[in-house]
Amino acid sequence: MTAPIDYSSLQDLADAATERGCPIWRVVLDQQTQELELPEETVRARLRHRLDVMRASIARGIADASPSASGLSGGDAAMMDAAMKEGRLLGGSLQAAALRNAMAVNETNARMGRIVAAPTAGAAGILPALLFAVADQEGWSDERLVEGLLTASGIGLVIAKRACLSGAEGGCQAECGSAAAMAAGAVAELAGASPEATVHAAALALKNLLGLVCDPVAGLVEVPCVKRNAMGAVHGLAAADLALAGILSRIPPDEVVDAMMSIGRQMSPDLRETARGGLAATPTGRAFKGKAPEIR
Amino acid sequence: MNVFDLIGPVMIGPSSSHTAGAVRIGRVLFDLLGGPPCSVLFELHQSFARTGPGHGTPQALMAGLLGMRPDDERIPRSLEMARGLGIDYEFRDVDLKDAHPNSVRISAVSADSSCRTLQGSSIGGGVIRVTSIDDLAVDFSGEFPTLVLLHQDRVGMIAEVTRVLAESRVNIANMRVYRSYRSGLVATLIETDQPASDAAVAALRAISGLERLAVLDVERED
């Protein structure tokens, strides 16, 4: 018998699953039904509801090309959808769908539409984008996607405990980096990766987003957030593919998470959601600042 | 934190702190007023004042005061709705001493002319912290199922409240009683392991001397 699951380590989570001969999502589901004192079906039903909201936020983002209140975002998901259907893109339909879906969610978010924070609103596009893009290709059912959400939340819970998930604390690496790690682990495990390979998929995604700063133009969750979500989803896909090929992160997953936190601590506050540095402080970024909406 | 915190909340964008958290702060005061206000003053502090309008913070605060939850699609239209209901409202930029950057003080007058003031902060991920109710300094987050009771200062009050909870099989995790000699008002905050059932809430509301009861329960938002 291993120690109880307390989400202090990705390796422990993988080991617990390996020992039981089950996927990580099963370990997370069993632990959560116990902790929340809820039947398994209730946990699944509530996650199915969240999946439905995610799907609707993608559909709405693609269908609605209108600009946000600030005018800083809107219409990119629709452009991506058109280009994808016309076959004008290089990266294949899976990558195109991931890019489109992510921008759709974040444009919906910027328009004050309904989304699921995963783990945050600013990084809400990455996980649903990748899950639904791969599900369309692989024919995964919603029940399987619920299991993907459980894998993702197991990974996210460890990152929350060992490090952090907010841009104000850790920069964008904590938001989009964590979301990409969660998405990579989720699709890798659904595609048949072992528990060990699943946490390495997460580590590989997070590793390559280490150091990413949070520098929102005018302090709004739009520029560069919408496109960073798109890139983050593709990042998650690439990391899942590396892990599915059997490639491991040379730095163990837990140490990657610890590195993220330590980089966050070293990051200037100007680069942690205060809109004082990076893209927000460029001449163009500053010019947008004066155009932030007023109360009506 | 649990799976529903990681994959959630379901919310109206764009910001968990500036939008979802702001709705939750407004909603606490809605419950404490027992309904929407007739007039309301929102005093926005630091980040709530600076980037709030771009994040829909004013609409979110008003939505909460109209009784909405963070996933309500009417949130973007809440100010129009408030005007339609004849609610007088004003937003001001202020400096609230020693407050978290995402803070607001809301002073509202309800239909029965009672005044109520609440100060709260949105501390990240939609999690809030209420720091004062009227002139009482309080501190609760609403991360756990929480009952906020405003009641008269009298012998046996707390015993009746805890009896109702015990009979409803609701276990108390934390409980604090805040008193102000000036107003004679008592605020009792009870965090519970299980959410109080509708029947338990109705039984609490029936206790004599109870003025207002607000129920904070993130789980109820689903």
Interface residues (C-beta under 8 A of the other chain):
Chain A: V28 Q32 E35 L36 E37 V43 R46 L47 H49 R50 V53 A69 S70 T108 N109 A110 R111 M112 G113 R114 I115 V116 A117 A118 P119 T120 A121 G122 A124 L127 L149 L150 A152 S153 G156 L157 A160 K161 L165 S166 A168 E169 M182 A218 G219 L220 V221 E222 A275 A292 P293 E294 I295 R296
Chain B: M1 N2 V3 F4 L6 I7 G8 P9 V10 M11 I12 G13 P14 S15 S16 T19 A20 S47 R50 T51 P53 G54 H55 G56 P58 Q59 D71 E73 I75 P76 L79 F91 G124 G125 G126 Q194 D222
